[in-house]
Amino acid sequence: MKPSQKIVHVISYFQHQFGYQEYFLARDMATMGHEVHVITSDRYAPVPDYDRVFRPVLGDRIIGPQTEQVEGFTVHRLPTVIEHRTRVFVSGMGKLLDQIRPDVVILHGTTNLLNMVPILKKFQLGYRLILDDHMLFKVWDSSLLGRLYYWLWGTVLKPMVYSKRAAIVGVADECVEFVSVAFNIPMEYLHNIPLGADHRRFYPDPAIRKAMREELGYTAEDIVVVYTGKMSFDKDPALLAEAGIPLTETLPLKFLFVGNIDETYQARYLQAGGDHASVKNVPAVPNTELFKYYNAADIACWPKATSLSMIEAASTGVPIVVSKNMTERLAYNNGIGITQCNLPEIRDALRQLASDPELRNEMGKRGRQLVEDKLSYQALSNRFLEVAEGLI
């Protein structure tokens, strides 16, 4: 690519306070010297129980049209015309693209309503177009209507991919496979660029570890297992308590949940052991603060759904217990893969790591190395731009 590019990221909801992929890519591309813009709606994602889960960090969900500067790039929040569940359509997208005249446009999500205008404008403005996909089979609406919806998008995207006028990126092995199946595009036409972590923000720090453990009330002997993220049924972190609490009879395990509890999930969390003496819950914190909690931990576990936080924990030098399907996140033998929601497997993984401090130490070091070698957003930003280089 040329030394300096105009790069636009398009996403339905932009919440940089939580440090998602689109924020880190925009920030690091700006750091590389590119002119970077994010085009999004004028609101935050309509997650269940927003007031309890997101409002303490983000404030009001609907913030109105505005333009703001965020760490070297420009965020354009455009008026929302349509919002159905998590799909939005905004006004002013075409006019803004005409003004920016980008060299590269990256659409986060392959089938968002927001994508319609950038796809059509490509033929007028001639920019390179990349779409990334985060979909997994288990959350796909594979009904006749759901399949028809993806078939319609496939009729638009497949010819563009075949002719190298656009590229589709899956952010995990399963995402690439999903795109291939849903759009009927052979795997060899697709790209795999995983999610990553900010290795400069998430790093091991013994001083921070000591201070945070004292603040949280943990002793030097305690073995702390951390979970961060949504406290809701789709993530079901209570599985960690169910699997781990029986081990506290013989091991000094403590369980730290960082996140606001969805009101509908409160009973489930307490039933699973949320009020046990070994369990602590602290409210959600901005992404800039999360590394302190990983430093305080000895093990990190996500018992059900996937999360970007897994990679951030690995970057901080913590061994991870995650779905065995997340092969790219365990590539350096930096944790233990489990079958999602399988209590015996989760319990065995916790027992193995809790009983072997040397294993925890070695896996933690390998996790940090994995992020530095392959999963830093600096490296991933370059990979996106390399894909763009090959497009017409």
N, C-alpha and C positions, 0 to 999 in steps of 0.2 A: 504493500500500500504506500501511497505518497506520505511524506513525513507528517503532514497535518491534514486531517479529514474533518468534515462536518458529519457528525454521527447523531442519529436520533433513535431513542428507545421509546417504544409505544407500549403502554400497559394500562389496563383498566383502572387499577388502584395503585397508588404509589405511596408507600409508608416507610420512608427511609429510616425512621426511628427504630424499626425492628431489623434493619440490616439485611434485607433480602437480596437475592441475586442481582436484580436489575439496578439496585442502588450501588452495589460494589462494582459492577461492570461500568456503570456510568462514571463513578468516581475515579476508577483506575484508568479508564480511557482518557478522562480529562487530565489526569496526572501525567499521562504520556504525551500531552501536548495537543490533543484533539479538541475541537469545539464540540461540546456534547450538550444535547438537549433531551429532556424527558417530556413526552406528551402524555397526559393522563386526564382522568375525570376530576371533577371538583369535589370529590368525596372519598372517604376511606371505605374499605371493604365491609359489607353488611354481615359481619359474623354474628352468629347467635349470641344473644345477651351482650351486645356491644357495650352498653353502658357499664357493665360490670367487668368485662374482659379487656376491652381496648381503650375505653374513654380515659382511665387513669393515666395512660401514657400519651394518647393521641389527642384527647379533647373531643370536641363535637365531630360527628361523622361527616356532616355536610359543611364544608368550609367555604364554598363559593369560588367562582373563577378568580384566578390570580396567577402571577408570575413571580417566582422566587429563585434566589441563588442558593444552591446547596453544594458546598465543598467543591467549587470550581466548575459546576455545570448548572444549566438553567432548567427549571421545572415549570412547564406550562400546564396549568390546571384549567381545562376548558369546560364550558357549561354542559351539563348532562341533559340530553334530550330523552333518552330511553334508559331505564334500568330495570332489568328483569333478573331476579336472583343476583348472580354475580356477572351478568353481561350488561355492558353499558354501550351507549352510542352518544357521541358528543358533537357539538356544532363547532365549526371553525377549523377542523383538522386540515382540510384541503388548502385553505388560505394560509395557514401557518406553515405547511410544507412548502408552498410556493415562496414564502418569505425566506425560509431557512435555506432551501435548495440543497438538501443533504447529499452526501456521497454514499452513505450507508444508512439503512433503516433496519432496526432490529425489532421485530414484533414478539413480545413475550406472551406466548399462548397462540396456538395455531388457529383456533376457531372463534376468537373474540369478535364481537360486532365492530369493535374499534378498528379491526384490520381491513375492513372493506375499502375505506378511502385510501390508506397507504398502498394497498395492492393495486388499485386502479391508477393512482398517481404515479406509480413506478413507470408506466408506459409513457407518461408525459415527461417526467423529470429524469428518468434514466438512472436512478440510483440503484445500488446493489441492495438486495432484499434478503434478510434472514428471518426465519420464524423459529422460535424454540418451543418445545413441547414438554410438559411436565406430567402428562396424563399416565395413569397406571390402570391396568386391566380391572382391578378390584373396584375402582370407583367409576368405571365407564358405564354409561347408560347404553347397554347393548340391545335394548328393545328395537323393534322395527323402526320406530321414529328416530331413536338415537343413531342407528346405523345409517338411516337416510340422511340425517343431518351431516354426518361425517362424509358420506358419499358425495353430497353436494359440494362440500369444501374441497374434497379430493379432485372433483372435476375441474376446479379452478387451479389448485396448487400443483397437481401432477404434471401437466404440460410445462409449467414454469420450471419445475425441478428438473425434468428431463432435458430441457433446453438450456439449463444453467442460468436462467434468468432469476432464479431464487434458490435458496437452500433451506432445508429443514434440519434442525438440530434437536436431538433428544438429550435430556440432561441426565439420563441413566440408561443402562442397558435395556431395562424393561420399557422405558419411554420410546427408545428407538424401535423396539419390536412392536409396540403399540401403534406407532405411526405407520409402520409398514403394513400392519393388518388393517387398521381403520381406513387408511387412504389407498390401500392396494398399491403401494410403492415398494419396489424391491429394496432390500436393506443396503445394497451397494450404492444407492443414490442418496443415502442419508448420512448424517454426521452425528457423532457422539461427543459432546462436550459436557462433562459432569458439572454439577454444582461445586462450589468451593468454599473457602474461608479466607478471611483477612488475616494472614499470618503475622501482620504487624500489630493488629489489635488483639489477637488471641495468641498468647505466648505464655509459657510457664514462668512463674516468678515466685521464688521461695518466700520473699518478704510479704507479698500480697497473700500468699497461702496462710502464713502464720497469722496475719492480722485478721483475715476473714474467718478463719476457724475460731479465733478468740471471740470475734463479734457474734458469730452464730452459736457459740457455746459448745464447741466440739473440743475434745481432748486430743492429745497426740496419739492416743491408742485407738480412737474411733476410726472406723473405715466408712467413709461417707460416699454414698451412692447418689448421684444427682440426676434429676430429670428437669429439663427446661422446655417451656412452650405452653401451648394451650392445655388447659385442664378441662377436657370435654370428652364426650363419648367417642368422637372420631379418632382421638389420640389414645384414650383410655389409659392414662398413666397409673391409675389405681391397680392395674395388673402388676406393677412393680412392687407395690405394697403387699399384695396378695402373695406374690412369689417370695418376697424377701423377708417378711416379718417372722415366719417360722425359723429362719436361720439365726435370728437374734438370740435364741436360747443358747447357742454355742459360739457365736461370733459377734464381735463388737460393731455390728453394722448399724448405720444411721442412714435415713432416707430423707433427701432434701428435694422438695418440689418447688420450682421457681416458676410462678405463673398465677394468674387470677383464675379462680374456679368458676366455671359456668354455673349459673344458678340451678340449671336442670341436672347438673352433674354432682352437686354437693352430696346428695344422699348416697350415691354410688361410691364416692370417694371415702365417706365416713364408714360405710359398710365394709369396705375393703381394708380398713385399718387406718384411715386418715387421722384418727385421734389417738393412735398408739404412741407410746412414749418415745419410740425410735423415729417417729415421723415429724417433719417440720415442713410447713408451707410458708413461703414468702411471696409477696405480690410481684407481678411482672415488673421487669426493669428494662430500660432502653438497652439496645444491643451493645452500646459502649460500656455498659456495666457488667455484662454477662461473664466476661473473662474472669472476674473476681470470684464468681461462684464455681467456675470450673477449676480454678486454682485451689479452692478449698476442698475439692472432691478428690477421691481416689479411684472412683469408677463412675462412668456415665452410662445410662441405660434408657433406651426408647423401646418399650415392649410391644408397641403395635405399629402405628403409622411412621412413615419416614419424616425426617426433619433436617433442615439445613444445620440445625444445632449440633447434629452428630459430628459434622466435619469441624465445627468450631471447637468442640470439646477435644477432638483429636489434635487439633492445632495447638491446644493448650497443654498437651502432653498427658491426656487422660485416656486410659483404655476404654473402649466403647463396647457395649452389648447392644446389637442392632439386628435387624432382619438380615438373614443370610443372603437374601436377594440383592442386597446393596454391596455387590462384589467390589465396586470401585472404591468404596469407603473402608473396606477391610483388606485392601490390596497388599499392604505391607505386614500382614499378620499382626495388626495393631488393635485387635479386639476379638470378640467371640460372636459368631453369627448364630442366631436363633430363629426358629419358626415363630412368626408373629403370634402373639396371644397364647403361646404354649407355656403354661406355668412351670412344668417340670424342667423344660429347657432353660427358661429364664433363671430359675432357682439354681440349677446346676452351674450355669455360667457365673452367677454371683458367688456361689460357694467356691468355685475354682479360683476366681480372682481374689476373693477376700482371704483365702487361705495361703496365698503365695505372693508376698510383697515384691519379690524379685521379678515375677512374671508381670505384675502390674507396672513396674518400673520400665521393663524392657518394651512392653507393648506401648506404653506412653511415649517413649522415645521414638519408636517406629511410626506412631501416628503423627508426631510432629514432623518427622522426615517426609512422610507421605505428602503432607500439605505443602511443605517447602518445595518438594520435587515436582508435584503434579497438580495440586489442587489449590494453589494460591490464585487469587483473582487477577493478579498481575499476569500470570501465565495463561489463565483462561481468557483474559481480554485479548491477548495476542492470538489465541486460537480462533476466536470469533473473527478477528480481522483477517486472518489467513484464509478462512472460509470465504469471506467477502472478496478477497483478492481473486479467487477463481471464478467469480460470477461475471455475467455480461451486463 
